[in-house]
């Protein structure tokens, strides 16, 4: 199996009311690959966005039970990462357009 690239690790930004509120504190939330660790996530964010990462917090999100009529099933589980940037680091321009 080939090693993960930065684009394979960072899958998508998570845009919720809470995550957008944390942008002022230089905390950005991403959906990441399930097998990526904190060091790989930090290096990927630094490579893609050109910023300095202070710390990374990861959370495993369980799939939710969903029903459609009589049948029911679970949505896929996924991994979320909250990346905190250093104080002297620039912001991520992708999130600046959300306001």
Buried (B, 14 or more C-beta within 10 A) or exposed (E): EEEBEBEBBBBEBBEEEEBBEBBEEBBBBBBBBEEBEBEBBBBBBBBBBEBEBBEBEBEEBEEEEEEEEEEEEEEEEBBBBBBBBEEEBEBBEEBEEEE
